[in-house]
Amino acid sequence: MIPKTGDAPQQIPVEKNPGGGVDFTISGQGGYLRLYCEDGYTPEITIESIAVNGETTDTPVAGFEDQVSVTMKVASEKEDVPLVGTPTGTVTLYNGKPGTDEPLATGTLEDGSATLEFTVDVEDLLAGKIDLYAVYEGDNNYVSVNTADATVISVEESVPAAPAVTAVTADGNPYTSGTWTKQDHVVFTVSGSSAESGIAGYEYSADGGKKWTGITPDAEGAYCLAVPDEGQTTYLFRVVTNAGTKGTATEAFGVKIDRTAPEAAIHVKDNQWTGFLNTITFGKFFKETVDVNITASDTAHASGVEKVEYMLSTDAFASVDQADGDWKELKGTSGDTYSFSIEPNQKGSVYVRVTDHAGNTAVINSEGIVVYTDAAQQTPAFDSVKTGEDIAVSFTEFVISGDSASNYTLTQPSGVTAEIYNTYEAEPGTDYTLNTNDNGWVNEEFVITAEEGYSLSLTDTADGTWTDTLSASDETDSGEVTFYVKNETTGAISLAKTEDYKIDRTAPVIEGITDGGIYCVSAEFTVSDRNIDKVQINGEDAAAKDGLYTLAAGEYTVTALDKAGNAAEVKVTVREAHDFIWVTDKEATETEAGLKHEACTVCGYAKDPVEIPAIEQEKPEEPEKPAGEQTGGTGAVQTGDPADSMLWILLMLAAGAAAAGAEFYRRKRR
């Protein structure tokens, strides 16, 4: 017993009564009691179980939302030393040492135990933990016990599932993992999965998961990754949660990009061809079956050769894309070698098309090959022929015919024929270039320039005038040049080629404002040009209203450009108001009014004139008369010397002139 008087505590022995309780007597001033076990130990509160969303667990795991239930009982510190009586009172739960924060929950003991429930934000738990302490207070403060050690409630977020990954090629078609493509790039889109703390973003790895890099979302919030590099790369993707949890990685997604065409070569005996010929010369003759060997490889980015095709054709094609006919697929004979034979009575150029697994193709061809029989061994041999030159053959009986100035067919009596192709279709950018802009205009000479290895002429004769450039200089909206291109290596002359051009060397005209001009309130201007492209004010495109452009107060750079690239520029300043002064147009006199107007000293703008009133006459003072010359009565006017009258007249005129001069000076100053 602890007396109220502050004296030392007194221990009161007690014994159980038959009902299981204790009886004892207190005397004196009274005090507070602290309940002890039979052996002197104080009771303690223990946490028996923790339930999350109704399921009991020792350590709560991720997946719960917010409901936590804690069941406790009050018992002796030692299980073999029971308490005397059944504890009653309240139990309070704290996060941390009691008294440091608001309690999580409070409940009343029933039969020595209590179950308390409280809510907790799972996202808060993801970033930390709850140190759970319990406090037991018996009725009337008989017993007060704190747990010595905290029970820890912590949450580990579950690992999110792998996200969904889709892939498309640059042309928008779906891309399948591990397949070859020749597209410019492959784009991944990563989405999906979920986490208790929410999805913060996505990461990718291109080295098997050793290094992870975040994917930046685009303007619409999509997580996309573009892969442009040629070669083979395997990608993994995973989720990152707001709590920093790393998700499960996706299955490996392989990207294979190969934009490089394979390589090939045609071998016929000692001859080899590795490129594309757009003209065919029949100069290879054989009197028996000849074997053609083709080597093909694709090692640049290792997609590998998928198939090799060939055709034997007497047609010449201007470009690789036009090479078409009866293609036959070959099977490899050994390693990267493919073979077939040209039998007697066959002729043509050997065309080979090699395709790799990404879809890249290479097309090459040989010179014209003729395989003849014994009866046809007199087939003439001849070299390639340039336009305008003679054809030299080794026998006299033959027929030569042609369908154009440059294509011939040579036929000998046995019936074996050989074609001579010496013309082709010239292409801009390959055989020659133009100096026109995207609109087809130039503001200087129109120039056609031959590419290296080619020359230009206005005629198609081999001995004509051939040059590196052709030009035209007259201004026109509809000019054209017809010309020919010669391949200096083969001597082939193209079919006639016509290129249109438009020349304009005159800059647009800006009227209504002048460069360096200063204007007041506003300024208007017009622009004229026969092929105007746009008008810009301070770098921004401007539109006219009824043909007029209007400038408010400010500083401006006005630029007018035509389609040929000619430009006119004017810089002006527009003031917010005029600076007026008065200007006299006509001086006022005693007999006539004058005129004046207000004029701006900056831009010269003038208002309508207003009237200056006529000058008022001022009467001179009458001089005093000399003594003795008084007037009065009805007498006649006195007369004197005529010189006196003249003096008075002069005085009056002088006074009037002085007054008029003063008024004129006053008005001039004003």
Secondary structure as UniProt FT lines:
FT   STRAND          2..3
FT   TURN            4..5
FT   STRAND          15..16
FT   TURN            18..19
FT   STRAND          22..23
FT   TURN            28..29
FT   STRAND          31..32
FT   TURN            38..39
FT   STRAND          43..52
FT   TURN            53..54
FT   STRAND          55..56
FT   TURN            62..63
FT   STRAND          67..76
FT   TURN            79..80
FT   STRAND          89..95
FT   TURN            98..99
FT   STRAND          105..108
FT   TURN            111..112
FT   STRAND          113..119
FT   HELIX           122..126
FT   STRAND          129..138
FT   HELIX           139..141
FT   STRAND          144..146
FT   STRAND          151..154
FT   STRAND          164..169
FT   TURN            170..171
FT   TURN            177..178
FT   STRAND          180..181
FT   STRAND          186..191
FT   TURN            196..197
FT   STRAND          199..205
FT   TURN            208..209
FT   STRAND          213..214
FT   TURN            219..220
FT   STRAND          223..227
FT   STRAND          231..241
FT   TURN            242..243
FT   STRAND          253..257
FT   STRAND          263..268
FT   TURN            269..270
FT   STRAND          271..273
FT   STRAND          281..286
FT   STRAND          290..297
FT   STRAND          305..313
FT   HELIX           320..322
FT   STRAND          328..330
FT   STRAND          332..334
FT   TURN            335..336
FT   STRAND          337..342
FT   TURN            344..345
FT   STRAND          346..356
FT   TURN            357..358
FT   STRAND          361..371
FT   HELIX           374..376
FT   TURN            377..378
FT   TURN            387..388
FT   STRAND          399..402
FT   STRAND          408..411
FT   TURN            413..414
FT   STRAND          417..420
FT   STRAND          423..424
FT   TURN            429..431
FT   STRAND          432..434
FT   TURN            438..439
FT   STRAND          441..442
FT   STRAND          446..450
FT   TURN            452..453
FT   STRAND          454..457
FT   TURN            462..463
FT   STRAND          469..472
FT   STRAND          476..487
FT   TURN            488..490
FT   STRAND          493..494
FT   STRAND          497..503
FT   STRAND          509..511
FT   TURN            515..516
FT   STRAND          518..520
FT   STRAND          523..528
FT   TURN            530..531
FT   STRAND          532..537
FT   TURN            538..539
FT   STRAND          540..542
FT   TURN            546..547
FT   STRAND          548..551
FT   STRAND          554..562
FT   TURN            563..564
FT   STRAND          567..575
FT   STRAND          580..586
FT   STRAND          594..600
FT   TURN            601..603
FT   STRAND          610..612
FT   TURN            627..628
FT   TURN            633..634
FT   HELIX           642..669
//
